[in-house]
């Protein structure tokens, strides 16, 4: 996900770094607290929307980075709530 920094314009790079720090901190807190699955899905969807917004500011093609990010979110959800 940090590789997405190369796709962003300079003015959004610091915002994306703060976003990544918040995302990782939230993931650690969710792993420790273990709230209900609905809350985790809503949190991950909110983070994915922020990620999509920031990557939409890029002039490059962003479909592959978004799909990779979505895959990472799905893996995190499976780690938190295995089937």
N, C-alpha and C positions, 0 to 999 in steps of 0.2 A: 504494500500500500504506500510505502514511502517512495516507491518508484514513480508514483503519480505526480510527484513534485516537478518532474521534468516537463509535464504537460501543461502546467499552470503558468499564467503570466506572473511576473515578479510581484505585483501588488497583492496577489492572493496566496503567495507561498507562506507568509507568516501566519495567515489565518488558517491555512491547511495544517501547519505544524501544531498550532493550538488545538485544532480539531482532532488531530491524531492523539495528542496527549490526553484530551478528554475521553476519547474513545477507549484508549487502553486503560485509563483509570476506571472508567465505568465498567469495562469488562472484568477487571479484577474485583471491583465491588460486587458485581452480580455473581461472580463465582463464589465469593465469600458469604453473601447474604442468602442466595438461592430463592428469589421471589417467584411468584407464579409465572408460568410460561407466557401468559398473555402480556404481562408487563415487559418481559424480555423481548417479545416480538415487537411490541410498540417502540421500545427503545432502539432496537436495531433498525426498524423502519425509519425512525426519525434520523438516525445517523446516516442511513443510506440516502435519504432525501438531501441531507446537507452535503454529502459526498457528491451526489449527482449534480447539485447546484454548482458546487465549486468546479467540478470537472467540465460542466457545460460552458464555463468561461474560457475554455481552451480553444485554440484554433486548430488543434489536431483532432484526429479521429479518436473518440473516447469509448467506443463500444466495448473493446476488449478490456480496458482497465475497469470499466463498470461491471462487466461480467466476472472478472477476477475478484473484485471487491465483494460482489454478491455471494460468490462461492466462499470467500473467507468468512462472511457473516453467517452463512449457513453452517459452516464447520464449527464456528464458535457456539452457535445455538445447539448443535448436536453434542458438543463437549459439555455444555451446561445441562442439557436435558436429553440424555441418551434415550433411545426408543426401547 
